[in-house]
């Protein structure tokens, strides 16, 4: 539809009234799904444009002294004591009768209120100004009222309008057969139509996509609210819902205290049927609170609160809840044969999520992120955000930024959410951790020096406790030669000292029970060469880069018995892919190091043309020393490593692909694969993804010595396929996806989404089914339905 031109005429209600009579109010009321108070929105400033041509006459006029004066505590939008100024092309004054007539581009204004008309007759005896012809009145909040006839008195504080049409904030429109203003505080309207949809410029007589139509309404200018009575919600002019009374916030408001849209869910596995009733409280311009009560049929009530405040140099966000959970879960044995206790997962439960940050000065800032819940099952039962994660992480920190440097000291704690795998007594406390990083300027030799340190104290109630001091020193010197080869010489030293207790417990399971003080120093010399060859193609619109890469690294041997009494806190995972092929250390941290004599080779190829790209890297590593302490299927179990490959392809607008893989050259098997691609055209696209890992991702949490063989799930590979499709056409959209575990031969999740959205309305239906079990949560299905009306709010039902 075309965008509308400004109109001074209210839409006709004759046809709408005729349609209305065909639908009994009781029938429409029974079908009504909307209700409640609307979301509070905040004020915004508006500006009226100045007239293009200056008028011939301009002079102030004052209200007669006999008119009542505004009280001292009046907080309305219009002042009665300020002078009213007018401009007009022609002025005629009848001194005998005290009548002034202004014609031609007439403009009246008082403070921020402006009125324009073709003709205005002002009676000084009564203080009434009658305006005719293309009357437009600009309110202080930016609302523009259009009419053909208006009478205003008492300094524009009182008046009437016939066939009024209003342009409001956020493209909202309102029309009425008549309007009466009282004291600049209240506008009473009759036969009202309200919408936030565009009106077709070619056919303005057509009804908008949706409109709220009422027999009468009140616009409270002081409290910024619109109240409709005996109202209908029409779609394309057809009444669908009937509302005996309906209240909403003025579209010009951005924040206002009041009840928000209530929520209703007819069915939930743990809550049954439940409703949520939120209330929003604006404390001041910098802070607010949202309170919400939840009432369900299967468990006790819950009360949550969210407090937000902004300071000149800080921000604070606090969210918390308390509930009485009546669910009593039974103990169970998880997949790894471990007992999971559910004794403390009922009764009074609660959670608190808090985060804040304060800027101390231009260099330093401090902050905290606190996430705690009384039990994972409570988060599951009451649908608290964060359930399903492995842990809830909390920290407090102080950090500083300098030129080429960064410093941070923090403390961290963890709470396990998946109690079937992770137990809280096994999780560490980091008290504290200090990190410093420095990257210097080029020196006299053309190189750059950098320094990094991460020092910490890790405490475990059940497991290894560790104190570590660590320092990394690095110097890089790049250079090139006449053959176009780009070289980089690296001198690197890695050092650390540890003091550890209970090394025989998780996550190390060493063979010693005594406290240990161990250290390591690993110097490394590296030389890397990139030799790019460049050519153009496709009539010089594209470029190709063919780049052989060779790297030599020399360091003392590591692993095996050299690190058996050094605790491992940050290097439990190991990633050997195309992204780490040329890394000095492929571990995630520095507790475990890559050493020995090795050479890495790769071939990089890149094509770029007309915004499209194909990028491929393939490589391999040759190592003189084999570290047998790496995790299974690391890709580095032999002198000749796995072949690693990575590609990024966007050859055209119809296809894209990203993939990584690792291939064992001895057995010809894939040790790792991760791929994601999509294909389609403008209105339809299909996506697909695949992930393969030879061990379960929970391998690191449950690794422990067994008297007999570990459970089969311990080495169960991850082989997961994801497929999806999405389509959109004009304002419609639909999508679906499926995740399936090929190794377990069962689906993980399936879902879909469909909806419609235009400039003023949104409809969305979402379905999600989860087949797997996470902690104590069984497989379940969820349906979410929502309706969004612009400037009014969103109404949803979940089940």
C-alpha positions in Angstrom: 0.0 0.0 0.0 1.1 3.5 -0.6 2.0 5.9 2.2 -0.8 8.3 3.1 -0.7 12.0 2.6 -1.7 14.1 5.6 -5.5 14.4 5.9 -7.6 16.9 7.7 -10.7 14.8 7.5 -11.7 12.0 9.9 -12.4 8.6 8.2 -16.1 7.9 7.6 -17.6 5.5 10.1 -20.9 4.9 8.2 -19.7 1.7 6.6 -18.1 0.5 9.8 -21.2 1.0 11.9 -23.2 -1.0 9.3 -20.8 -3.9 9.6 -20.9 -3.6 13.4 -24.6 -4.2 13.6 -24.1 -7.6 12.0 -22.0 -8.9 15.0 -23.7 -9.1 18.4 -21.5 -7.7 21.1 -21.9 -10.8 23.3 -20.6 -13.0 20.5 -17.6 -10.8 19.9 -16.9 -10.5 23.7 -16.8 -14.3 24.1 -14.2 -14.5 21.3 -12.0 -11.8 22.7 -8.5 -12.8 23.5 -7.1 -9.3 24.2 -7.2 -7.6 27.6 -5.2 -6.1 30.4 -3.3 -2.9 30.7 -0.8 -1.8 28.0 2.9 -1.5 28.2 4.2 1.8 29.4 6.1 3.9 26.8 8.1 7.1 27.3 7.8 10.7 26.1 9.7 12.1 23.2 10.2 15.6 22.0 8.6 16.8 18.9 9.1 20.0 16.9 6.6 21.9 14.8 7.9 23.2 11.4 7.9 27.0 10.9 5.7 28.4 8.1 7.5 28.9 4.8 6.3 32.5 4.3 6.2 35.2 6.9 2.8 36.7 7.6 2.1 40.4 7.2 1.0 41.1 10.8 2.1 39.7 14.1 1.1 40.9 17.6 0.2 39.4 21.0 -3.2 39.3 22.4 -4.1 38.6 26.1 -7.0 36.7 27.6 -9.6 38.9 29.3 -9.0 39.5 33.0 -12.5 38.1 33.7 -11.4 34.6 32.7 -10.3 32.3 35.5 -6.6 32.0 36.1 -4.8 28.7 36.3 -3.9 27.5 39.8 -0.3 27.7 41.1 0.1 23.9 41.1 -1.3 23.4 37.6 0.7 20.8 35.6 -1.2 20.9 32.3 0.2 21.5 28.9 -1.1 25.0 28.3 -0.7 28.2 30.4 -3.6 30.6 30.6 -1.5 33.6 31.8 1.0 33.7 28.9 0.2 35.9 25.9 -1.3 34.5 22.8 0.4 35.7 19.5 -1.2 35.7 16.1 -0.1 36.1 12.5 -2.3 36.5 9.5 -2.4 37.9 5.9 -5.4 40.1 6.6 -6.8 41.5 9.9 -10.2 43.2 10.4 -11.4 44.5 13.8 -14.9 45.5 14.8 -14.2 47.8 17.8 -17.9 48.3 18.5 -18.6 44.6 19.0 -15.0 43.6 20.1 -14.6 41.1 17.3 -11.3 40.5 15.4 -11.3 38.6 12.1 -8.1 37.1 10.7 -8.0 35.5 7.3 -5.3 34.0 5.1 -2.6 31.7 6.6 -3.7 32.4 10.2 -1.4 31.2 12.9 -2.0 31.4 16.7 0.4 30.2 19.3 0.8 30.2 23.0 3.9 28.6 24.4 4.4 25.2 22.6 0.8 25.1 21.2 0.2 26.3 17.7 -3.0 26.5 15.6 -3.3 27.2 11.9 -6.4 27.9 9.9 -7.8 29.7 6.8 -10.0 32.0 9.0 -10.2 32.8 12.7 -12.8 35.0 14.4 -11.9 36.1 17.9 -14.5 37.5 20.3 -12.8 39.5 23.1 -16.0 39.7 25.0 -16.3 35.9 25.4 -12.7 34.9 24.8 -13.8 32.4 22.1 -11.8 31.9 18.9 -13.6 30.2 16.1 -11.4 28.6 13.4 -12.6 27.4 10.0 -11.0 25.8 7.0 -7.9 23.5 7.1 -7.6 23.9 10.8 -4.4 22.3 12.2 -3.4 22.4 15.9 0.0 21.3 17.1 0.1 20.0 20.7 3.1 20.3 23.0 3.8 16.5 22.7 3.9 16.7 18.9 0.4 15.5 18.2 -1.2 17.3 15.3 -5.0 17.7 15.3 -6.8 18.4 12.0 -10.4 19.6 11.6 -12.6 21.9 9.5 -14.1 23.7 12.5 -12.9 24.4 16.0 -13.9 26.7 18.9 -11.3 27.5 21.5 -11.5 29.5 24.7 -9.7 30.1 27.9 -6.4 30.4 26.2 -6.8 27.2 24.1 -7.5 25.3 27.3 -11.2 24.6 26.5 -12.8 24.0 23.2 -14.6 21.7 20.7 -13.7 20.2 17.3 -15.9 18.5 14.7 -14.7 15.6 12.6 -11.3 15.6 14.2 -8.3 13.7 12.9 -5.1 13.3 14.9 -1.5 12.4 13.8 0.3 11.0 16.8 3.7 9.6 17.7 4.9 6.4 16.1 2.6 6.9 13.1 -0.5 6.5 15.2 -3.7 8.0 14.0 -7.0 8.8 15.7 -10.2 10.1 14.3 -13.5 11.2 16.0 -16.8 12.7 15.0 -16.4 15.2 17.8 -14.0 16.3 20.5 -14.5 18.4 23.6 -11.5 19.8 25.5 -11.8 20.7 29.2 -9.1 22.6 31.1 -6.3 21.4 28.7 -6.4 18.2 30.8 -9.0 16.0 29.2 -10.2 15.5 25.7 -13.6 13.7 25.4 -14.2 12.1 22.0 -17.2 10.5 20.4 -17.3 7.8 17.7 -13.5 7.2 17.8 -11.2 5.2 15.5 -7.6 4.5 16.5 -4.9 2.7 14.4 -1.1 2.7 14.0 -1.3 1.3 10.4 -0.6 3.1 7.2 -3.7 4.4 5.3 -3.7 3.7 1.6 -3.2 7.0 -0.2 -4.9 5.8 -3.4 -7.9 4.5 -1.5 -8.2 6.4 1.9 -11.7 5.2 2.2 -10.5 1.7 2.8 -10.2 0.5 6.4 -6.7 0.0 7.7 -5.2 -3.4 8.5 -6.4 -3.1 12.1 -8.2 -0.4 14.0 -9.7 0.1 17.5 -13.1 1.5 17.1 -15.1 2.9 20.1 -18.4 4.7 20.8 -16.5 7.2 23.0 -13.1 7.7 24.5 -11.2 9.9 26.9 -7.7 11.2 26.3 -6.1 12.2 29.6 -3.5 14.8 28.7 -2.1 15.0 32.2 -1.5 11.3 32.8 -1.0 10.4 29.1 -3.6 7.7 28.8 -6.3 6.8 26.3 -9.4 5.1 27.6 -11.9 3.6 25.1 -15.4 2.4 26.0 -17.6 0.0 24.1 -14.8 -0.8 21.7 -14.2 -3.2 18.8 -11.0 -4.4 17.3 -11.5 -4.5 13.5 -9.3 -6.3 10.9 -9.9 -4.8 7.4 -13.0 -3.2 8.7 -14.5 -6.4 10.1 -15.0 -6.5 13.9 -13.2 -9.4 15.5 -13.0 -8.7 19.2 -15.3 -6.7 21.5 -13.9 -4.9 24.5 -16.3 -3.3 27.0 -13.5 -1.1 28.2 -9.9 -0.7 27.2 -7.0 1.5 28.5 -3.7 2.2 26.9 -0.7 4.6 27.2 -0.5 7.6 25.0 1.9 6.7 22.0 4.0 9.7 22.9 5.0 8.1 26.2 8.1 5.9 26.5 8.0 5.0 30.2 5.0 5.1 32.5 4.0 3.2 35.6 1.2 0.7 35.3 0.3 -3.0 34.6 1.9 -4.6 31.6 0.3 -7.2 29.4 -0.5 -10.2 31.5 0.6 -13.7 30.3 -1.4 -16.9 30.1 -0.2 -20.4 29.5 -2.9 -23.1 29.4 -0.5 -26.1 29.9 3.0 -26.6 31.1 4.6 -29.9 32.3 5.7 -28.4 35.7 3.5 -25.4 36.2 0.2 -26.7 34.7 -2.0 -23.8 33.8 -0.5 -20.5 34.9 -0.8 -16.7 34.6 1.8 -13.9 35.0 0.8 -10.4 36.1 3.6 -7.8 35.6 3.6 -4.3 37.0 6.0 -1.6 35.8 7.1 1.2 38.2 9.0 4.3 37.0 10.9 5.5 40.0 12.6 8.4 38.3 14.3 9.2 35.0 17.3 7.0 35.9 15.6 3.9 37.4 12.6 1.6 37.3 11.3 -1.6 38.7 9.3 -4.4 37.1 7.4 -6.7 39.5 5.7 -9.9 38.4 3.5 -12.5 40.1 3.2 -16.0 38.8 0.2 -18.2 39.8 0.0 -21.8 38.7 -2.2 -24.9 39.3 0.6 -27.4 39.9 3.0 -25.6 42.2 3.3 -22.6 44.5 3.3 -18.9 43.5 6.4 -17.0 42.5 7.3 -13.3 42.8 10.1 -11.8 40.7 11.5 -8.3 40.5 13.8 -6.5 38.1 15.5 -3.2 39.2 17.5 -1.1 36.7 19.4 2.1 37.4 21.8 4.3 35.4 24.2 6.7 37.0 26.4 9.2 35.3 29.3 6.8 35.4 27.7 3.4 36.3 24.8 1.1 35.7 23.0 -1.5 37.8 20.7 -4.4 36.9 19.2 -6.6 39.6 16.8 -9.5 38.9 15.6 -11.9 41.6 12.7 -14.2 42.4 11.3 -16.2 45.3 8.8 -19.1 45.1 7.4 -22.0 47.0 8.1 -25.1 44.8 5.9 -28.1 45.7 7.6 -30.5 43.2 9.5 -33.4 44.9 11.9 -35.0 42.4 13.2 -38.4 43.1 16.9 -39.4 43.2 18.2 -41.0 40.0 21.3 -42.6 38.5 22.7 -40.7 35.6 24.2 -42.1 32.4 27.6 -42.3 33.9 26.4 -44.4 36.8 26.5 -41.5 39.4 23.8 -40.9 41.9 22.0 -37.5 41.6 20.4 -36.3 44.9 17.2 -34.2 44.6 16.6 -33.6 48.3 16.8 -29.8 48.4 14.9 -29.0 45.2 11.5 -28.2 46.8 10.1 -25.8 49.3 11.1 -22.1 49.4 13.4 -21.5 46.4 14.8 -18.4 44.8 17.4 -16.9 42.5 19.3 -13.7 42.0 21.0 -12.4 38.8 22.8 -9.1 39.2 25.3 -7.2 37.1 26.7 -3.8 37.4 29.7 -1.7 36.3 31.2 1.6 37.4 33.8 3.7 35.5 36.3 4.9 38.1 38.2 7.1 35.6 39.1 7.0 32.0 41.5 4.1 32.6 39.9 1.9 35.3 36.5 0.4 35.8 35.0 -2.2 38.1 32.1 -4.5 37.9 30.3 -7.7 39.0 28.2 -10.4 37.5 26.3 -12.5 40.1 24.2 -15.5 39.0 22.9 -17.9 41.7 19.9 -20.2 42.1 18.8 -22.3 45.0 18.5 -25.4 42.7 18.5 -26.3 39.0 15.1 -28.0 39.3 13.6 -24.7 40.6 14.9 -23.0 37.5 13.4 -25.8 35.4 10.0 -25.7 37.2 9.6 -21.9 36.9 11.2 -21.4 33.5 14.0 -19.2 34.9 16.3 -18.0 32.1 19.6 -19.9 32.2 18.3 -23.4 32.8 19.9 -25.9 30.4 23.4 -24.3 30.7 26.1 -26.4 32.3 27.0 -23.8 34.9 26.0 -20.4 36.3 29.1 -18.2 36.4 29.7 -15.3 38.8 32.6 -12.9 39.0 33.7 -9.6 40.4 36.5 -7.6 38.6 38.6 -4.5 38.4 40.2 -3.8 35.0 42.3 -1.1 33.4 43.2 -0.1 29.8 46.4 1.5 28.8 48.2 2.2 25.5 49.0 -1.3 24.4 48.3 -2.8 27.8 45.5 -4.4 29.7 45.2 -5.4 33.4 42.5 -7.2 35.3 42.0 -8.8 38.7 38.9 -10.8 39.4 37.4 -13.6 41.4 35.0 -16.3 40.0 32.6 -18.9 41.2 30.5 -21.6 39.5 27.3 -23.4 40.2 26.5 -26.6 38.3 23.2 -26.6 36.5 23.3 -30.1 34.9 23.4 -32.1 38.1 23.3 -35.3 36.1 26.9 -34.5 35.0 28.4 -31.7 37.1 28.4 -31.6 40.9 28.9 -28.3 42.8 31.5 -29.7 45.1 33.7 -30.6 42.1 33.6 -27.0 40.7 36.3 -24.5 41.6 36.5 -21.1 43.2 39.0 -18.8 41.6 40.2 -16.5 44.5 41.6 -14.4 42.8 43.0 -14.3 39.3 45.2 -11.6 37.9 45.8 -11.0 34.1 48.1 -8.6 32.5 48.9 -8.1 28.8 51.4 -5.8 27.1 52.1 -5.2 23.4 55.0 -2.9 22.7 55.9 -0.6 19.9 58.5 -1.6 17.2 62.0 -1.5 18.6 65.3 -0.6 17.0 65.6 -4.1 15.5 62.2 -3.9 13.9 60.5 -6.4 16.2 57.8 -6.1 18.8 57.9 -7.3 22.3 54.8 -8.6 24.2 54.2 -9.9 27.7 51.3 -11.9 29.2 50.7 -13.3 32.6 47.8 -15.1 34.2 48.2 -15.9 37.9 45.5 -17.4 40.1 44.5 -19.4 43.2 42.0 -22.2 42.5 40.2 -23.8 45.4 38.1 -27.0 45.3 36.1 -28.5 48.1 36.5 -31.9 46.3 39.5 -31.9 44.0 42.8 -30.3 43.3 43.6 -26.8 44.7 46.2 -24.9 42.9 48.3 -21.7 43.1 50.0 -20.6 39.9 52.3 -17.9 38.8 52.8 -17.7 35.0 54.7 -15.5 32.6 54.8 -15.5 28.7 57.5 -13.4 26.9 57.3 -13.1 23.1 59.3 -11.2 20.4 58.2 -11.1 16.8 60.4 -9.8 13.9 58.7 -9.7 10.5 60.7 -9.1 7.3 60.4 -9.9 3.6 62.7 -10.4 0.6 62.9 -9.7 -3.1 61.1 -12.9 -3.9 57.9 -11.7 -2.2 58.3 -14.1 0.7 57.0 -12.8 4.1 59.0 -14.1 7.0 58.4 -13.9 10.7 60.9 -14.8 13.4 59.5 -15.6 16.8 61.3 -16.0 20.1 59.0 -17.2 22.9 59.4 -18.2 26.5 56.7 -19.8 28.5 57.2 -20.2 32.3 55.1 -21.1 35.3 55.3 -22.3 38.9 52.5 -24.3 40.7 51.8 -25.3 44.2 49.1 -28.0 44.3 47.3 -30.2 46.9 45.1 -33.2 46.4 46.6 -33.9 42.9 45.2 -37.4 43.1 41.6 -36.0 42.8 39.8 -34.5 39.9 40.5 -33.0 37.4 44.1 -34.4 37.4 43.9 -37.9 39.1 47.7 -37.9 39.6 49.3 -40.8 41.4 50.7 -38.7 44.2 48.8 -37.7 47.4 51.4 -35.1 48.6 51.4 -31.4 48.1 53.6 -30.6 45.1 55.6 -27.6 44.0 56.4 -27.9 40.3 57.5 -25.5 37.6 58.2 -25.5 33.9 60.1 -23.2 31.5 59.7 -23.7 27.7 61.7 -21.6 25.3 60.6 -21.8 21.7 62.1 -20.5 18.5 59.9 -20.2 15.4 60.3 -19.2 11.8 57.3 -18.8 9.5 57.2 -18.1 5.8 54.2 -17.0 3.7 54.8 -16.8 0.0 51.7 -15.3 -1.7 51.2 -15.4 -5.5 48.6 -13.0 -6.8 46.8 -12.9 -10.1 43.7 -11.2 -11.5 40.9 -12.8 -13.5 37.5 -12.1 -14.9 38.6 -8.9 -16.7 40.4 -7.6 -13.6 37.3 -7.8 -11.4 38.6 -10.7 -9.4 41.8 -11.7 -7.6 43.3 -15.1 -6.7 45.9 -15.6 -4.0 47.8 -18.9 -3.9 49.9 -18.9 -0.7 52.2 -21.7 0.5 52.9 -21.5 4.2 55.8 -23.2 6.1 56.6 -22.9 9.8 59.5 -24.4 11.8 59.3 -24.6 15.6 62.0 -25.8 18.0 61.5 -26.3 21.7 62.3 -28.9 24.4 60.1 -31.9 24.5 57.0 -31.7 26.7 54.3 -34.0 28.0 54.6 -37.6 29.1 56.3 -37.6 32.5 57.5 -34.0 32.4 54.1 -32.6 33.4 52.5 -35.4 35.5 52.7 -33.5 38.8 51.7 -30.1 37.2 47.9 -29.4 37.8 45.9 -28.8 34.7 43.3 -26.0 35.1 43.1 -24.3 31.7 44.2 -26.9 29.2 41.7 -29.8 29.5 40.6 -29.3 25.9 42.8 -29.5 22.8 41.9 -28.2 19.4 44.0 -29.1 16.3 42.2 -27.6 13.3 43.1 -25.3 10.5 42.7 -22.3 12.8 45.4 -23.6 15.2 47.7 -25.3 12.7 50.4 -22.6 13.0 49.8 -21.8 16.7 52.8 -22.0 19.1 50.5 -23.8 21.6 47.3 -25.6 20.6 46.1 -26.0 24.1 43.4 -23.6 25.3 45.7 -22.4 28.2 49.3 -22.7 29.4 49.2 -25.5 32.0 50.0 -27.9 29.1 52.4 -26.9 26.3 53.3 -28.0 22.9 57.0 -28.7 22.6 59.5 -30.6 20.6 60.8 -30.1 17.1 58.1 -29.8 14.5 57.2 -28.3 11.1 53.8 -27.1 9.9 53.0 -26.8 6.3 49.9 -25.5 4.6 48.5 -24.3 1.3 46.1 -21.3 1.3 44.0 -20.4 -1.7 41.6 -17.5 -2.0 39.4 -16.3 -4.8 37.5 -13.0 -4.5 35.3 -11.4 -7.1 32.3 -9.1 -7.2 31.7 -9.5 -3.5 32.0 -13.3 -3.6 34.7 -15.4 -2.0 36.1 -18.9 -1.9 38.8 -19.5 0.8 40.5 -22.8 1.4 43.3 -23.9 3.7 44.8 -27.4 3.9 47.7 -28.4 6.0 49.6 -30.9 8.2 52.1 -31.0 11.0 55.3 -33.1 11.3 56.6 -33.7 14.8 59.8 -35.4 15.9 58.4 -35.9 19.5 55.0 -37.5 20.2 53.2 -36.5 23.4 51.1 -39.4 24.6 49.3 -37.4 27.2 47.0 -35.7 24.8 43.3 -36.5 24.8 42.1 -39.3 22.5 41.7 -38.5 18.9 43.7 -35.3 19.2 45.1 -35.7 15.7 48.7 -35.7 16.9 49.1 -39.3 18.0 51.8 -40.0 15.4 54.8 -38.2 13.9 52.7 -37.3 10.9 49.5 -35.5 12.1 46.0 -35.6 10.8 45.4 -33.5 7.7 43.4 -30.4 8.6 41.2 -28.5 6.2 39.0 -25.4 6.4 37.0 -23.7 3.8 34.7 -20.7 3.5 32.7 -20.4 0.3 30.2 -17.8 -0.9 30.4 -18.2 -4.7 27.1 -16.5 -5.4 23.9 -15.3 -3.7 22.4 -18.8 -3.9 24.9 -20.8 -1.9 27.3 -20.5 1.0 29.4 -23.1 3.0 31.7 -23.1 6.0 33.5 -26.3 7.1 36.3 -27.7 9.1 37.6 -31.3 9.2 40.5 -33.4 10.4 41.4 -36.6 8.6 43.6 -39.5 10.0 46.1 -40.3 7.2 46.8 -43.7 8.7 43.3 -45.1 9.0 41.6 -42.9 6.5 39.0 -41.9 9.1 37.6 -38.5 10.0 38.5 -37.5 13.5 36.6 -34.3 13.5 34.1 -32.5 11.2 32.1 -29.4 11.5 30.1 -28.0 8.5 27.4 -25.5 8.0 25.9 -24.5 4.6 22.8 -23.0 3.0 21.3 -22.8 -0.5 18.3 -21.0 -1.9 17.1 -17.9 -3.4 15.4 -14.7 -2.2 12.2 -16.2 -0.9 13.3 -19.7 0.1 16.5 -21.1 1.7 17.6 -24.5 3.0 20.3 -24.9 5.7 22.2 -27.9 6.9 24.8 -28.6 9.5 26.9 -31.6 10.6 29.1 -32.1 13.7 31.3 -35.1 14.5 33.5 -35.5 17.5 34.8 -38.9 18.6 34.0 -38.4 22.3 31.1 -37.0 24.3 31.4 -33.3 25.1 31.0 -34.2 28.8 34.2 -36.2 28.7 36.1 -33.6 30.6 33.6 -33.4 33.4 33.4 -37.2 34.2 37.0 -38.2 33.4 38.1 -40.3 36.3 39.9 -43.6 36.9 37.7 -46.7 36.8 38.5 -50.1 38.3 37.0 -51.6 35.3 36.2 -50.2 31.8 34.5 -46.9 31.7 30.8 -46.8 30.6 30.1 -46.9 26.9 28.7 -43.4 26.9 32.1 -42.2 28.1 33.5 -42.7 24.6 30.2 -42.3 22.7 31.0 -40.2 19.6 28.9 -37.1 18.7 27.5 -37.4 15.3 24.7 -34.8 14.9 22.9 -33.6 11.8 20.8 -30.3 11.6 18.6 -29.5 8.7 16.3 -26.5 8.3 14.3 -24.5 5.8 12.9 -21.0 5.8 10.7 -19.1 3.4 9.5 -15.5 3.3 7.1 -13.8 0.9 6.0 -10.2 1.4 5.0 -10.0 5.0 4.8 -13.8 5.6 7.5 -16.1 7.0 7.8 -19.8 7.8 10.7 -21.9 9.1 11.4 -25.4 10.4 14.4 -27.3 11.7 15.4 -30.7 12.9 18.4 -31.8 15.0 19.1 -35.6 15.0 21.8 -37.6 16.7 23.0 -40.2 14.2 25.2 -41.9 16.8 22.3 -42.4 19.2 19.8 -42.9 16.4 17.3 -40.5 17.9 16.1 -36.9 17.4 17.4 -34.2 19.6 14.9 -31.4 18.8 12.5 -30.3 16.2 10.8 -27.0 15.8 9.1 -24.5 13.5 8.0 -20.9 13.3 5.4 -19.2 11.2 4.0 -15.7 11.2 3.0 -12.4 9.6 4.5 -9.0 10.1 3.8 -5.6 8.6 4.3 -1.9 9.6 1.7 -2.1 12.5 1.0 -5.8 13.3 2.8 -9.0 14.0 1.5 -12.6 14.4 3.9 -15.4 15.4 3.4 -19.1 16.2 6.4 -21.2 17.3 6.6 -24.9 18.1 9.6 -26.6 19.8 9.9 -30.3 20.9 12.9 -31.5 22.9 13.5 -35.2 22.9 16.6 -35.4 25.1 16.8 -35.2 28.9 18.8 -32.4 30.5 19.5 -33.0 34.2 16.1 -33.7 35.7 14.1 -32.3 32.8 12.3 -34.8 30.6 11.5 -34.3 26.9 8.7 -31.8 26.4 6.9 -29.8 23.7 6.3 -26.0 23.8 3.9 -23.9 21.7 4.1 -20.1 21.7 1.6 -17.8 20.2 1.9 -14.0 20.1 0.0 -11.0 18.7 1.7 -7.6 18.5 -0.1 -4.3 17.9 2.1 -1.3 17.3 1.8 1.3 20.0 -0.4 -1.0 22.1 1.6 -4.1 23.1 2.1 -7.8 22.6 -0.3 -10.5 23.7 1.0 -14.1 24.0 -0.1 -17.5 25.0 2.4 -20.3 25.7 1.7 -24.0 26.2 
